[in-house]
Amino acid sequence: MLASSRFLALVLALALMLYPILMYFGIQEFGPRILAIVLLVAAVIKLVVTRLARQALGNSTWLLLAAAIASSLTLITGSVIGLKFYPVLVNVVLLCVFGVSLWKPPSMIERFARLQTPDLPAQAIAYTRKVTWVWCVFFLFNSAIAAVTVFASDKTWALYNGLLSYIFIGVLLAGEYLVRLRVQKQYAQVSHHSAKIINIGNQPVADLTDQNLKEHKITE
């Protein structure tokens, strides 16, 4: 039961990620109100299944609120505009979640990092905070572009929100990974250098004198 619940939660999460593509093809067959109901039901089911799978709800509650707002707007007006605003609302929700974590630490990226490395050094905590800022800027710009596409053609809207935005996310993830490797390398070099200084500082004066004499003989 637990395994099946987690699998269903994963499937629903994937379906919500592919929402713009599914909506683009579904709007011609079912109409906006039917798709609004499907979106709302899918978000509710994902929330329930996530709870049954004993996983942290995380942002699911806020994403359900975004789906409810988008669906309600379409159900009331009968316009597809509400459905097209859903990606905008998702980015705004993520912007708020990441932004609040900067105000009330730990930052969101630090929480992710601690899942793999519970004991983070101070340098890593500072780095994760900077990365959280980068994601906040990304969500801000992504929500703005998504809002512009709401008033564009359905094809343009689906192309950006269902493909291009995910490519940008992938580029950002890859770029951050490369920067992280460089930062980790620099930190390792500094730590190694500091350790050598500490070790030398802990040696007795007689040992250091003997070492200097040996180096002097070798030089001669």
KANOR-V373411 format. One record per residue. N is the residue number from 1. RES is the residue in one letter. SS is DSSP state (H for helix, E for strand, - for the rest). OMEGA is omega in degrees with one decimal (* if undefined). NEAR is the number of other ideal C-beta (glycine too) atoms within 12 Angstrom. Layout:
n->N res->RES ss->SS omega->OMEGA near->NEAR
n->N res->RES ss->SS omega->OMEGA near->NEAR
This chain:
n->1 res->M ss->- omega->-178.9 near->11
n->2 res->L ss->H omega->-179.5 near->15
n->3 res->A ss->H omega->179.9 near->13
n->4 res->S ss->H omega->178.2 near->13
n->5 res->S ss->H omega->178.8 near->21
n->6 res->R ss->H omega->178.5 near->20
n->7 res->F ss->H omega->178.8 near->16
n->8 res->L ss->H omega->177.4 near->25
n->9 res->A ss->H omega->178.3 near->31
n->10 res->L ss->H omega->179.6 near->19
n->11 res->V ss->H omega->179.8 near->19
n->12 res->L ss->H omega->177.8 near->31
n->13 res->A ss->H omega->178.3 near->26
n->14 res->L ss->H omega->179.3 near->17
n->15 res->A ss->H omega->178.6 near->25
n->16 res->L ss->H omega->176.1 near->37
n->17 res->M ss->H omega->-179.5 near->24
n->18 res->L ss->- omega->-176.1 near->22
n->19 res->Y ss->H omega->-178.5 near->41
n->20 res->P ss->H omega->179.5 near->38
n->21 res->I ss->H omega->-179.8 near->25
n->22 res->L ss->H omega->-179.5 near->25
n->23 res->M ss->H omega->-178.5 near->38
n->24 res->Y ss->H omega->-179.9 near->27
n->25 res->F ss->H omega->-176.9 near->17
n->26 res->G ss->H omega->-175.9 near->26
n->27 res->I ss->H omega->-178.5 near->30
n->28 res->Q ss->H omega->-176.8 near->16
n->29 res->E ss->H omega->-170.2 near->13
n->30 res->F ss->H omega->-178.2 near->18
n->31 res->G ss->- omega->-173.6 near->19
n->32 res->P ss->H omega->-176.3 near->31
n->33 res->R ss->H omega->178.1 near->24
n->34 res->I ss->H omega->179.0 near->22
n->35 res->L ss->H omega->177.3 near->35
n->36 res->A ss->H omega->177.8 near->37
n->37 res->I ss->H omega->179.1 near->24
n->38 res->V ss->H omega->179.3 near->31
n->39 res->L ss->H omega->-178.4 near->45
n->40 res->L ss->H omega->179.8 near->31
n->41 res->V ss->H omega->179.8 near->21
n->42 res->A ss->H omega->179.7 near->35
n->43 res->A ss->H omega->179.1 near->37
n->44 res->V ss->H omega->179.7 near->24
n->45 res->I ss->H omega->179.0 near->26
n->46 res->K ss->H omega->179.6 near->36
n->47 res->L ss->H omega->-178.9 near->32
n->48 res->V ss->H omega->-178.5 near->21
n->49 res->V ss->H omega->177.5 near->29
n->50 res->T ss->H omega->177.8 near->29
n->51 res->R ss->H omega->179.3 near->22
n->52 res->L ss->H omega->179.3 near->20
n->53 res->A ss->- omega->178.6 near->26
n->54 res->R ss->- omega->175.8 near->14
n->55 res->Q ss->- omega->177.6 near->21
n->56 res->A ss->- omega->-178.6 near->14
n->57 res->L ss->- omega->176.9 near->19
n->58 res->G ss->- omega->-177.4 near->22
n->59 res->N ss->- omega->-174.8 near->33
n->60 res->S ss->H omega->-179.3 near->30
n->61 res->T ss->H omega->-179.4 near->21
n->62 res->W ss->H omega->177.6 near->25
n->63 res->L ss->H omega->174.4 near->36
n->64 res->L ss->H omega->177.0 near->32
n->65 res->L ss->H omega->177.5 near->24
n->66 res->A ss->H omega->178.5 near->36
n->67 res->A ss->H omega->180.0 near->41
n->68 res->A ss->H omega->179.7 near->27
n->69 res->I ss->H omega->-179.1 near->27
n->70 res->A ss->H omega->-178.6 near->42
n->71 res->S ss->H omega->-179.2 near->34
n->72 res->S ss->H omega->179.6 near->24
n->73 res->L ss->H omega->179.4 near->28
n->74 res->T ss->H omega->179.5 near->31
n->75 res->L ss->H omega->-179.1 near->25
n->76 res->I ss->H omega->-173.7 near->15
n->77 res->T ss->H omega->-175.5 near->17
n->78 res->G ss->- omega->-178.8 near->17
n->79 res->S ss->- omega->178.3 near->22
n->80 res->V ss->- omega->-177.1 near->34
n->81 res->I ss->H omega->-179.9 near->24
n->82 res->G ss->H omega->179.0 near->33
n->83 res->L ss->H omega->-179.1 near->44
n->84 res->K ss->H omega->178.0 near->39
n->85 res->F ss->- omega->-176.6 near->37
n->86 res->Y ss->H omega->177.3 near->47
n->87 res->P ss->H omega->177.2 near->43
n->88 res->V ss->H omega->-179.0 near->35
n->89 res->L ss->H omega->178.9 near->36
n->90 res->V ss->H omega->179.0 near->36
n->91 res->N ss->H omega->177.5 near->37
n->92 res->V ss->H omega->177.8 near->29
n->93 res->V ss->H omega->-179.9 near->31
n->94 res->L ss->H omega->176.5 near->32
n->95 res->L ss->H omega->-180.0 near->31
n->96 res->C ss->H omega->-179.0 near->24
n->97 res->V ss->H omega->179.9 near->30
n->98 res->F ss->H omega->-179.3 near->34
n->99 res->G ss->H omega->178.8 near->23
n->100 res->V ss->H omega->179.7 near->19
n->101 res->S ss->H omega->174.7 near->27
n->102 res->L ss->H omega->179.7 near->26
n->103 res->W ss->H omega->178.5 near->16
n->104 res->K ss->- omega->-178.2 near->14
n->105 res->P ss->- omega->6.7 near->18
n->106 res->P ss->- omega->179.1 near->24
n->107 res->S ss->- omega->-175.8 near->31
n->108 res->M ss->H omega->179.8 near->32
n->109 res->I ss->H omega->176.0 near->33
n->110 res->E ss->H omega->178.1 near->30
n->111 res->R ss->H omega->176.7 near->27
n->112 res->F ss->H omega->-177.2 near->22
n->113 res->A ss->H omega->-178.2 near->27
n->114 res->R ss->H omega->174.8 near->19
n->115 res->L ss->H omega->177.8 near->14
n->116 res->Q ss->H omega->-178.9 near->13
n->117 res->T ss->- omega->-175.9 near->16
n->118 res->P ss->- omega->-178.0 near->12
n->119 res->D ss->- omega->179.9 near->10
n->120 res->L ss->- omega->174.4 near->25
n->121 res->P ss->- omega->-177.0 near->20
n->122 res->A ss->H omega->-179.8 near->12
n->123 res->Q ss->H omega->180.0 near->19
n->124 res->A ss->H omega->178.6 near->28
n->125 res->I ss->H omega->178.0 near->22
n->126 res->A ss->H omega->179.8 near->21
n->127 res->Y ss->H omega->-179.3 near->28
n->128 res->T ss->H omega->177.1 near->34
n->129 res->R ss->H omega->177.9 near->27
n->130 res->K ss->H omega->179.0 near->22
n->131 res->V ss->H omega->176.6 near->32
n->132 res->T ss->H omega->175.2 near->34
n->133 res->W ss->H omega->179.7 near->25
n->134 res->V ss->H omega->179.2 near->26
n->135 res->W ss->H omega->176.8 near->32
n->136 res->C ss->H omega->177.6 near->30
n->137 res->V ss->H omega->179.2 near->21
n->138 res->F ss->H omega->-179.4 near->29
n->139 res->F ss->H omega->178.0 near->33
n->140 res->L ss->H omega->-179.6 near->22
n->141 res->F ss->H omega->-179.0 near->20
n->142 res->N ss->H omega->177.6 near->31
n->143 res->S ss->H omega->179.0 near->30
n->144 res->A ss->H omega->179.0 near->20
n->145 res->I ss->H omega->178.2 near->25
n->146 res->A ss->H omega->178.3 near->38
n->147 res->A ss->H omega->178.0 near->25
n->148 res->V ss->H omega->-178.3 near->19
n->149 res->T ss->H omega->177.8 near->32
n->150 res->V ss->H omega->-176.3 near->30
n->151 res->F ss->- omega->174.0 near->17
n->152 res->A ss->- omega->178.6 near->18
n->153 res->S ss->- omega->179.0 near->14
n->154 res->D ss->H omega->-179.6 near->27
n->155 res->K ss->H omega->178.2 near->20
n->156 res->T ss->H omega->178.6 near->21
n->157 res->W ss->H omega->-179.3 near->34
n->158 res->A ss->H omega->-178.9 near->31
n->159 res->L ss->H omega->-178.2 near->21
n->160 res->Y ss->H omega->-173.2 near->32
n->161 res->N ss->H omega->-179.1 near->42
n->162 res->G ss->H omega->-178.2 near->28
n->163 res->L ss->H omega->-172.6 near->22
n->164 res->L ss->H omega->-178.9 near->21
n->165 res->S ss->H omega->178.9 near->33
n->166 res->Y ss->H omega->174.5 near->22
n->167 res->I ss->H omega->178.0 near->16
n->168 res->F ss->H omega->177.1 near->22
n->169 res->I ss->H omega->178.6 near->23
n->170 res->G ss->H omega->178.1 near->15
n->171 res->V ss->H omega->179.0 near->15
n->172 res->L ss->H omega->178.3 near->24
n->173 res->L ss->H omega->-179.9 near->20
n->174 res->A ss->H omega->179.2 near->14
n->175 res->G ss->H omega->178.8 near->18
n->176 res->E ss->H omega->179.9 near->26
n->177 res->Y ss->H omega->178.9 near->15
n->178 res->L ss->H omega->178.0 near->14
n->179 res->V ss->H omega->180.0 near->18
n->180 res->R ss->H omega->178.4 near->23
n->181 res->L ss->H omega->179.2 near->15
n->182 res->R ss->H omega->179.2 near->15
n->183 res->V ss->H omega->178.8 near->22
n->184 res->Q ss->H omega->178.8 near->21
n->185 res->K ss->H omega->178.9 near->14
n->186 res->Q ss->H omega->179.6 near->16
n->187 res->Y ss->H omega->178.8 near->21
n->188 res->A ss->H omega->179.1 near->17
n->189 res->Q ss->H omega->179.4 near->14
n->190 res->V ss->H omega->-179.9 near->16
n->191 res->S ss->H omega->179.2 near->17
n->192 res->H ss->H omega->179.2 near->14
n->193 res->H ss->H omega->179.0 near->14
n->194 res->S ss->H omega->179.5 near->14
n->195 res->A ss->H omega->179.2 near->14
n->196 res->K ss->H omega->179.4 near->14
n->197 res->I ss->H omega->179.6 near->13
n->198 res->I ss->H omega->-179.8 near->12
n->199 res->N ss->H omega->177.8 near->14
n->200 res->I ss->H omega->-179.8 near->16
n->201 res->G ss->H omega->-179.3 near->13
n->202 res->N ss->H omega->179.7 near->12
n->203 res->Q ss->- omega->176.3 near->16
n->204 res->P ss->- omega->-179.0 near->11
n->205 res->V ss->H omega->-180.0 near->12
n->206 res->A ss->H omega->178.5 near->10
n->207 res->D ss->H omega->179.5 near->15
n->208 res->L ss->H omega->179.7 near->16
n->209 res->T ss->H omega->177.6 near->13
n->210 res->D ss->H omega->179.9 near->14
n->211 res->Q ss->H omega->178.7 near->17
n->212 res->N ss->H omega->178.8 near->16
n->213 res->L ss->H omega->178.8 near->14
n->214 res->K ss->H omega->179.1 near->13
n->215 res->E ss->H omega->-180.0 near->12
n->216 res->H ss->H omega->178.6 near->11
n->217 res->K ss->H omega->178.8 near->10
n->218 res->I ss->H omega->179.7 near->9
n->219 res->T ss->H omega->178.2 near->8
n->220 res->E ss->- omega->* near->7
